[in-house]
């Protein structure tokens, strides 16, 4: 990285080289210099990082510049063939208001009625709806009373209906609205008093009802051909916990655990039984599962290559980023995979570029003869990236020949993204139980949306004691019971 005309990386390497050759420095001075060099490295590494060249979110970029869309020759608005969202008239309106002509405003004469013109106004009515069940009571001559049974689920003198519970969970778990604002919403808009404790209980009830779904999701993802995995840290009552995601285009499973590595993955129990394509960002514990083929996320590689080019001046990194994009474009043009011959040609370009990169970014020199051994020689981030792209070539380029292998792990990152929004709004989870509740409900809602089942419909089904059709179908195939 260059600052004010000074190449900081080269300067630090030169100091380290001279320090390694020196044998007459006092130990205290040598330790102080090493500590200062470490601080410089850390500060240099952090300077200039943004969402383009690291895993930092775009919201953390200072003074984000808006990128203008490239101009197009197409006219403004929806294009031909675009499926719009029009408000069409319905055949059976809920209310009909007839309007008659004031004949006093018409010229004198005879008139014959010729039908009517119609216009429809769509609106909603938000109101409390209370159902009172009156169970008949009969008494025989002996004074013994018999009461008609109430419908299933009607157990108390007053209770909240399925729609209220579904709406509350929707606002809390999907829209991430705080409990106090939800309570105010029901009180002021509907005249229904609900305590924060009741809102928590609604979420707990949904969590308990979804136990069958979670078991089904684990079993389904275990046998899936492709699995996207990712993890992110969350604050749970002041402690760092990890949310683990395992998902694909049809199912989502998010689970909280105290650990980030293999112990958590084994506990969640999806990856240990998975044998398909495992898509991830090279987090090393994933490679401890050898019974599946690994696919590395090239979006992560591109960010690291951008950092290597912008901060370390590595020209090979810019060329490699362009090469990966070119290969991806060719794969798309070919319909999802390249032929063996095409793949061999691009693989040759990939290896040639890495060979050239080895000259531009060589491994660090070993200690000169007679110098003190200082343990494992540190490598720069650019060198580590180069070696990873070389050593894991098959996993980096698997998307070329396998049509199921994706270019990036965007699916896994999208399925975890809303958890970061939740943390920004709430700051933390109050307890591990709260994190578990959130994860299970979000997994269910995400899965339903992937099957074109709306969030409202999904929650209405849940509190009505039935499953959406696609889940019931899977339960029937596996022989699982609904409750």
HELIX and SHEET records of a PDB file:
HELIX    1   1 UNK A    8  UNK A   21  1                                  14    
HELIX    2   2 UNK A   27  UNK A   46  1                                  20    
HELIX    3   3 UNK A   58  UNK A   60  5                                   3    
HELIX    4   4 UNK A  103  UNK A  105  5                                   3    
HELIX    5   5 UNK A  162  UNK A  169  1                                   8    
HELIX    6   6 UNK A  170  UNK A  174  3                                   5    
HELIX    7   7 UNK A  179  UNK A  185  1                                   7    
HELIX    8   8 UNK A  186  UNK A  190  3                                   5    
HELIX    9   9 UNK A  196  UNK A  209  1                                  14    
HELIX   10  10 UNK A  211  UNK A  222  1                                  12    
HELIX   11  11 UNK A  262  UNK A  268  1                                   7    
HELIX   12  12 UNK A  271  UNK A  273  5                                   3    
HELIX   13  13 UNK A  284  UNK A  288  5                                   5    
HELIX   14  14 UNK A  298  UNK A  312  1                                  15    
HELIX   15  15 UNK A  315  UNK A  333  1                                  19    
HELIX   16  16 UNK A  340  UNK A  360  1                                  21    
HELIX   17  17 UNK A  381  UNK A  391  1                                  11    
HELIX   18  18 UNK A  393  UNK A  396  1                                   4    
HELIX   19  19 UNK A  398  UNK A  400  5                                   3    
HELIX   20  20 UNK A  410  UNK A  426  1                                  17    
HELIX   21  21 UNK A  432  UNK A  450  1                                  19    
HELIX   22  22 UNK A  455  UNK A  463  1                                   9    
HELIX   23  23 UNK A  469  UNK A  478  1                                  10    
SHEET    1   A 2 UNK A   2  UNK A   3  0                                        
SHEET    2   A 2 UNK A   6  UNK A   7 -1                                        
SHEET    1   B 2 UNK A 137  UNK A 139  0                                        
SHEET    2   B 2 UNK A 145  UNK A 147 -1                                        
SHEET    1   C 5 UNK A 252  UNK A 257  0                                        
SHEET    2   C 5 UNK A 239  UNK A 247 -1                                        
SHEET    3   C 5 UNK A 226  UNK A 236 -1                                        
SHEET    4   C 5 UNK A 277  UNK A 280  1                                        
SHEET    5   C 5 UNK A 293  UNK A 296  1                                        
END                                                                             
